[in-house]
Amino acid sequence: MTVSQTTMESYISIQGHVGKNQAIVYKKLLENPCASNEDLARMLGWPINCVTPRTNELRKMELVYVGGTKKSATTGKSVQCMVAVEGAVE
């Protein structure tokens, strides 16, 4: 998978502004728009209780926002989809 130039620039722009795991989650959201916490946990191989706090922190920093909802592949219930804000930090 190739990462677009703007995606890479956005990822680089947050370096030094967020923690290591926050940056990992942010980059994964740039590459996979509208991913749920469940999706992120699966893609990263992390427990969901390590992903959810990072997305919440990124939302508070306004680097990530809820971009909609979709059905969970596991539960079938509605879950929020996260979207990373590109170029949020200059």
N, CA, C and O of each residue as an XYZ file, in Angstrom:
360
protein
N       0.837     -1.180      0.000
C       0.000      0.000      0.000
C       0.887      1.250      0.000
O       1.812      1.357      0.804
N       0.613      2.154     -0.865
C       1.358      3.397     -0.907
C       0.632      4.454     -0.092
O      -0.596      4.542     -0.095
N       1.412      5.236      0.591
C       0.852      6.320      1.390
C       0.968      7.589      0.568
O       2.039      7.903      0.048
N      -0.143      8.328      0.449
C      -0.116      9.551     -0.352
C       0.811     10.584      0.289
O       1.101     10.516      1.484
N       1.261     11.516     -0.501
C       2.165     12.560     -0.023
C       1.507     13.382      1.077
O       2.154     13.694      2.077
N       0.228     13.743      0.913
C      -0.440     14.547      1.938
C      -0.617     13.767      3.229
O      -0.531     14.340      4.315
N      -0.865     12.462      3.126
C      -0.981     11.628      4.315
C       0.340     11.607      5.064
O       0.364     11.766      6.284
N       1.431     11.413      4.350
C       2.750     11.383      4.980
C       3.087     12.737      5.586
O       3.639     12.794      6.685
N       2.769     13.826      4.897
C       3.025     15.161      5.439
C       2.223     15.390      6.716
O       2.736     15.969      7.674
N       0.979     14.944      6.736
C       0.147     15.087      7.932
C       0.731     14.302      9.086
O       0.788     14.795     10.212
N       1.165     13.081      8.814
C       1.756     12.245      9.857
C       3.024     12.895     10.406
O       3.215     12.954     11.621
N       3.883     13.378      9.525
C       5.133     14.013      9.946
C       4.847     15.279     10.745
O       5.573     15.593     11.688
N       3.797     16.007     10.377
C       3.505     17.277     11.047
C       3.109     17.111     12.506
O       3.257     18.052     13.285
N       2.612     15.943     12.901
C       2.207     15.767     14.300
C       3.340     15.254     15.174
O       3.217     15.251     16.399
N       4.450     14.817     14.564
C       5.576     14.309     15.335
C       6.045     15.382     16.321
O       6.210     16.545     15.951
N       6.254     14.988     17.559
C       6.663     15.939     18.596
C       5.493     16.606     19.285
O       5.672     17.246     20.321
N       4.285     16.469     18.725
C       3.095     17.066     19.325
C       2.237     16.036     20.049
O       1.395     16.394     20.873
N       2.445     14.780     19.749
C       1.658     13.703     20.358
C       2.589     12.573     20.792
O       3.748     12.511     20.381
N       2.062     11.687     21.623
C       2.838     10.542     22.071
C       3.007      9.508     20.970
O       2.361      9.579     19.925
N       3.891      8.539     21.225
C       4.210      7.514     20.234
C       2.971      6.730     19.805
O       2.729      6.574     18.608
N       2.186      6.237     20.757
C       1.009      5.437     20.412
C      -0.090      6.287     19.780
O      -0.834      5.806     18.926
N      -0.194      7.549     20.199
C      -1.151      8.455     19.550
C      -0.770      8.635     18.083
O      -1.639      8.636     17.211
N       0.523      8.788     17.809
C       0.985      8.966     16.430
C       0.710      7.716     15.593
O       0.355      7.820     14.419
N       0.874      6.541     16.192
C       0.607      5.296     15.477
C      -0.867      5.209     15.098
O      -1.203      4.851     13.969
N      -1.751      5.539     16.050
C      -3.198      5.497     15.792
C      -3.568      6.546     14.743
O      -4.351      6.261     13.838
N      -3.019      7.742     14.854
C      -3.292      8.816     13.895
C      -2.892      8.389     12.485
O      -3.654      8.570     11.535
N      -1.690      7.820     12.356
C      -1.222      7.380     11.031
C      -2.143      6.308     10.460
O      -2.467      6.329      9.273
N      -2.564      5.372     11.307
C      -3.445      4.295     10.837
C      -4.781      4.882     10.376
O      -5.365      4.400      9.406
N      -5.268      5.917     11.064
C      -6.515      6.566     10.643
C      -6.333      7.343      9.342
O      -7.257      7.410      8.531
N      -5.173      7.921      9.135
C      -4.916      8.592      7.854
C      -4.970      7.590      6.706
O      -5.472      7.897      5.625
N      -4.451      6.401      6.950
C      -4.420      5.362      5.927
C      -5.765      4.658      5.759
O      -6.039      4.089      4.702
N      -6.607      4.695      6.797
C      -7.885      3.971      6.807
C      -9.000      4.868      7.343
O      -9.436      4.701      8.482
N      -9.463      5.815      6.531
C     -10.514      6.724      6.996
C     -11.765      5.959      7.415
O     -12.114      4.932      6.834
N     -12.404      6.472      8.404
C     -13.656      5.927      8.940
C     -13.464      4.523      9.528
O     -14.246      3.612      9.258
N     -12.419      4.368     10.329
C     -12.184      3.116     11.044
C     -12.723      3.251     12.460
O     -12.610      4.309     13.079
N     -13.300      2.186     12.962
C     -13.780      2.174     14.348
C     -12.630      1.790     15.269
O     -11.575      1.354     14.809
N     -12.838      1.955     16.573
C     -11.823      1.508     17.530
C     -11.563      0.016     17.368
O     -10.424     -0.436     17.483
N     -12.610     -0.742     17.104
C     -12.490     -2.187     16.876
C     -11.609     -2.458     15.649
O     -10.740     -3.329     15.687
N     -11.836     -1.715     14.571
C     -11.028     -1.864     13.358
C      -9.559     -1.552     13.647
O      -8.661     -2.290     13.241
N      -9.335     -0.450     14.352
C      -7.971     -0.048     14.670
C      -7.268     -1.101     15.519
O      -6.108     -1.429     15.270
N      -7.965     -1.627     16.516
C      -7.386     -2.664     17.378
C      -6.972     -3.875     16.546
O      -5.890     -4.428     16.742
N      -7.828     -4.281     15.625
C      -7.532     -5.426     14.768
C      -6.348     -5.136     13.855
O      -5.452     -5.969     13.719
N      -6.338     -3.958     13.225
C      -5.258     -3.609     12.296
C      -3.910     -3.486     13.002
O      -2.877     -3.870     12.453
N      -3.925     -2.950     14.219
C      -2.681     -2.731     14.952
C      -2.253     -3.946     15.773
O      -1.103     -4.034     16.204
N      -3.178     -4.879     15.989
C      -2.874     -6.027     16.823
C      -2.819     -5.666     18.298
O      -2.135     -6.319     19.086
N      -3.551     -4.613     18.663
C      -3.586     -4.133     20.046
C      -4.914     -4.512     20.681
O      -5.900     -4.713     19.973
N      -4.956     -4.614     22.017
C      -6.256     -4.753     22.687
C      -7.053     -3.448     22.509
O      -6.476     -2.364     22.439
N      -8.356     -3.570     22.438
C      -9.180     -2.372     22.210
C      -9.019     -1.357     23.335
O      -9.157     -0.155     23.108
N      -8.725     -1.832     24.559
C      -8.568     -0.889     25.668
C      -7.256     -0.102     25.583
O      -7.016      0.773     26.414
N      -6.415     -0.392     24.607
C      -5.235      0.434     24.319
C      -5.519      1.426     23.196
O      -4.856      2.458     23.090
N      -6.495      1.116     22.369
C      -6.842      1.975     21.232
C      -7.812      3.084     21.638
O      -7.598      4.248     21.299
N      -8.863      2.733     22.355
C      -9.920      3.692     22.703
C      -9.385      4.934     23.415
O      -9.767      6.043     23.043
N      -8.517      4.801     24.424
C      -7.991      6.023     25.053
C      -7.207      6.901     24.083
O      -7.268      8.127     24.170
N      -6.471      6.280     23.158
C      -5.693      7.068     22.187
C      -6.620      7.844     21.255
O      -6.358      9.013     20.974
N      -7.698      7.224     20.768
C      -8.618      7.955     19.886
C      -9.315      9.069     20.659
O      -9.554     10.147     20.115
N      -9.644      8.814     21.928
C     -10.270      9.866     22.748
C      -9.316     11.042     22.945
O      -9.734     12.197     22.862
N      -8.041     10.759     23.205
C      -7.049     11.822     23.362
C      -6.898     12.616     22.066
O      -6.839     13.845     22.089
N      -6.836     11.914     20.945
C      -6.716     12.585     19.650
C      -7.943     13.423     19.337
O      -7.832     14.488     18.730
N      -9.117     12.944     19.749
C     -10.344     13.741     19.559
C     -10.289     15.016     20.381
O     -10.675     16.078     19.894
N      -9.815     14.933     21.619
C      -9.701     16.126     22.469
C      -8.717     17.134     21.890
O      -8.887     18.341     22.062
N      -7.680     16.637     21.200
C      -6.695     17.505     20.555
C      -7.179     18.002     19.196
O      -6.491     18.775     18.529
N      -8.371     17.553     18.788
C      -8.981     17.913     17.506
C      -8.146     17.446     16.315
O      -8.118     18.097     15.271
N      -7.466     16.310     16.484
C      -6.738     15.689     15.388
C      -7.553     14.580     14.743
O      -7.234     14.116     13.649
N      -8.604     14.162     15.431
C      -9.488     13.097     14.976
C     -10.915     13.511     15.290
O     -11.168     14.148     16.313
N     -11.847     13.155     14.420
C     -13.256     13.434     14.689
C     -14.095     12.218     14.302
O     -13.655     11.351     13.547
N     -15.312     12.178     14.839
C     -16.236     11.103     14.489
C     -16.837     11.451     13.139
O     -17.490     12.483     12.982
N     -16.610     10.576     12.166
C     -17.046     10.844     10.803
C     -18.297     10.096     10.400
O     -18.719     10.170      9.245
N     -18.898      9.376     11.333
C     -20.110      8.628     11.027
C     -20.190      7.379     11.881
O     -19.473      7.229     12.870
N     -21.075      6.494     11.478
C     -21.235      5.228     12.188
C     -21.298      4.084     11.179
O     -21.563      4.288      9.994
N     -21.048      2.890     11.674
C     -21.198      1.683     10.875
C     -21.453      0.527     11.826
O     -21.365      0.686     13.043
N     -21.766     -0.633     11.274
C     -22.017     -1.797     12.109
C     -20.715     -2.485     12.474
O     -19.824     -2.647     11.639
N     -20.618     -2.886     13.731
C     -19.467     -3.638     14.201
C     -19.462     -5.017     13.567
O     -20.496     -5.682     13.500
N     -18.298     -5.443     13.103
C     -18.167     -6.783     12.524
C     -18.329     -7.854     13.591
O     -18.700     -8.985     13.279
N     -18.057     -7.516     14.834
C     -18.123     -8.472     15.934
C     -19.511     -8.560     16.548
O     -20.059     -9.650     16.718
N     -20.079     -7.393     16.884
C     -21.351     -7.372     17.620
C     -22.566     -7.073     16.757
O     -23.691     -7.394     17.143
N     -22.360     -6.468     15.603
C     -23.469     -6.065     14.754
C     -24.131     -4.773     15.203
O     -25.082     -4.304     14.579
N     -23.621     -4.198     16.292
C     -24.168     -2.930     16.799
C     -23.501     -1.756     16.104
O     -22.439     -1.898     15.499
N     -24.129     -0.605     16.196
C     -23.602      0.611     15.589
C     -22.396      1.109     16.383
O     -22.444      1.200     17.609
N     -21.306      1.431     15.667
C     -20.096      1.976     16.283
C     -19.669      3.233     15.541
O     -20.003      3.419     14.371
N     -18.928      4.094     16.230
C     -18.455      5.324     15.623
C     -17.244      5.059     14.745
O     -16.403      4.215     15.056
N     -17.171      5.799     13.636
C     -16.022      5.756     12.735
C     -15.184      7.002     12.971
O     -15.712      8.114     13.001
N     -13.903      6.824     13.134
C     -12.977      7.947     13.366
C     -12.309      8.353     12.050
O     -12.015      7.518     11.196
N     -12.085      9.637     11.918
C     -11.406     10.186     10.743
C     -10.320     11.121     11.238
O     -10.570     11.955     12.109
N      -9.111     10.994     10.693
C      -7.995     11.872     11.062
C      -8.085     13.164     10.261
O      -8.424     13.155      9.078
N      -7.778     14.273     10.922
C      -7.741     15.564     10.266
C      -6.357     15.712      9.642
O      -5.348     15.726     10.347
N      -6.317     15.821      8.317
C      -5.025     15.956      7.626
C      -4.491     17.366      7.800
O      -5.240     18.338      7.701
N      -3.191     17.475      8.061
C      -2.542     18.785      8.195
C      -3.005     19.554      9.399
O      -2.985     20.785      9.383
N      -3.426     18.866     10.458
C      -3.993     19.528     11.630
C      -2.946     20.313     12.414
O      -3.279     21.312     13.051
N      -1.692     19.880     12.378
C      -0.627     20.550     13.121
C       0.402     21.052     12.137
O       0.901     20.290     11.309
N       0.712     22.289     12.219
C       1.720     22.865     11.304
C       3.041     23.014     12.004
O       4.009     23.479     11.402
